[in-house]
Amino acid sequence: MTENTAFSSSGEDVINRVLDISLEGSTDAFTEEEFLEYYDIHRTTNEIIQGDYKRIALQFPDELLHDSVPIYKALKGAIGPERELYVLADTSYGSCCVDEVAAQHVDADAVVHYGHACMSQTSRLPVVYVFGRKPIDVESCTRELLQSFRSSQQENKTVELRIDVAYAHKTEEVVARIRTEDPTIQVQFNPLPQKTTPVKTVEASSTNASSEVYEDENLSDSKTLFYVGGESLSLTNLLMTHSAYEVHAYDPSTKTARIESARTNKLLMRRYAAVQKARDADVFGILVGTLGVASYLPLITHLRAILKKVHKKSYTISVGKLNPAKLANFLEIECFVIVACPENSVIEAKEFLRPIVTPYELEIALRREPDWTGRYILDFKQVINSHVTEEAVEDKFDDEEEDQPEFSLITGTYRQAKRYGGTSSTIQDNEISSAIALRNQENTLSVMPDSAAAHFLKSRTYQGLEQRIGEDAPSVLEQGRSGIARGYEDDHR
């Protein structure tokens, strides 16, 4: 995307977009039996019948759409004509999340999710996961991981295994071979669930394979991670949420292993810069990046509450899949906070006009002193229950220091922060022109002087068409054309 078209386009690029489909793990050369095994047709059929689901939504990412028709036919022939299948070909947000909103449009009882999944806990519908079965050389995997681990000369012999969902079918073999090759190493792992049921309470956390939700007491002592999978958002988030760990990653496509922990330094440095930009912002936009992850509504309420405590203005926006053109329409917003699954939370795109931070980064930015230890949280429940409570935020921003300037590490100068939502009943003369006037049905006037949009509109050189109320005389009413657009009838009188 060029600089000239970063924030505006004619829409032609959407029509002419070419999808980059990877041939890795392609099913074109599969036999019918291999195809049924790769997509777990028999297991999926049993789950549908045992759950007695009548309307099932099949969710596919773009790279698997070419297999949607044969999968539909195979399942339809097995579950019988009394059950309906619907193919979801385009997700509202990220394809790794379960699109419960689209599934509810067809009144579905369950969702079958195909391809890569972030494993975020859902809140409405049961989900059957079909990850696929990408090939992996187990012998090479264990040999390279152990060689990389021995080269680091770690004294701790306890390791935790994380594996990409596409290779999850080989987890037991990898663990067994590691234990056979080196009995002194204690391997710990949590098997990925192939089916999940919805939760409706905020206490239920999302069981995400790539975020900091593995707080199991048996795994907390481990300081070494084995990761099996290629370069992906899962690996990036794993490095950020486990920056204190040493991560040995094995890529099945290249059959090589290496230590990945060094990458976290640059990642965290860029995120820390985004936190500093958030400290300078007074108007925030809460981006709703998911409607399927459990506890997303309590998290949005939590973000609104802490922003209100520190007198920041917030808007809640749902724009679907993010792009610079969409967010550029909200110029008065100085920083965005995205509420999404862990794999879609960390956005490093440089073409966006405003910074985009995660909820945990926002809480760090709202502290009086951003004492960030490097700990990183992406899980919704942990953010809500983190030590940065609403009361703690309120104590750090008292009214006695309302006029105290703040030093910006981004600009290197002092700035005067704006305060929205104040209780003062007096309105300064310079605020009247930028206030929003509201009238109810009884024509009672109410003035809102703390409108961020009104303040921003006042600062713009172009503020829209001039109204000129009372300056121009009204024009004479004339009879217009009649008929339809194909052939209007003109009045010749």
CORHUHU-V97120 format. One record per helix or strand of 3 or more residues. SS is the DSSP state (H for helix, E for strand). FROM is the first residue (numbers start at 1). LEN is the number of residues. If there is no record, write none. Layout:
ss->{SS	SS}
from->{FROM	FROM}
len->{LEN	LEN}
This chain:
ss->{H	H	H	E	H	E	H	E	E	H	E	H	E	E	H	E	E	H	E	H	E	H	E	H	E	H	H	H	H	H	E	E	H	E	E}
from->{12	32	41	55	62	84	100	110	126	138	158	165	186	224	233	246	256	263	283	296	313	324	335	342	355	359	380	390	399	429	436	445	452	482	487}
len->{4	7	11	5	18	5	6	5	5	14	6	17	3	5	9	6	4	17	6	14	5	4	5	3	4	7	5	7	3	4	4	4	8	3	3}
